């Protein structure tokens, strides 16, 4: 495997289900991100992990719970989601050479998980 | 309120001609601007960037122009090729912040 991989690629779940999205990066990067992309809207940053520590949380509802067990893996745990949470969830990684210059560093994206909440 | 705007949802250009994708922003504190390209069923891939201290950056067929007074940047692709058909996202960030602020994207269609 190369680059950034995400599983599953497609997920359909009911509002009472619990599921998890998985992301793995094979680039040796030290920062990972979760984004949400709704139709015809800009990408929204949900979570950032740098050196396995969460450094940014943009007021995402608690029904989304991230987990970063190591620098190569990132999970997004989902529970009691709403239909409006249906979207493409993208994972990305980058190499932080300086904590405050992370945004300058190119972010490498996975293919995304297309989530549908019924 | 969107800080980064791409006002054209789609653009159709003849193969071989120039494609010009536009992006406007409202925050004068942005230090860096980036363009990403996205094919269906794939994640965005980085294309080209420009620092706020420059007004032009060129990489092969791709050139980004920055007009700070107008808070406007544009991506020029010349000549346009069929493989350029994709959604193009403009993004911006500040020196002290992790967060990339994204536009909604412009779908570019290159006609043969």
Interface residues (C-beta under 8 A of the other chain):
Chain A: X4 X40 X41 X42 X43 X44 X45 X48 X50 X55 X56 X58 X90 X91 X92 X100 X101 X102 X103 X104 X106 X107 X108 X109 X110 X111 X112
Chain B: X2 X4 X9 X32 X41 X42 X43 X44 X45 X46 X49 X89 X91 X93 X94 X95 X96 X97 X98 X99 X100 X101 X102 X103 X104 X105
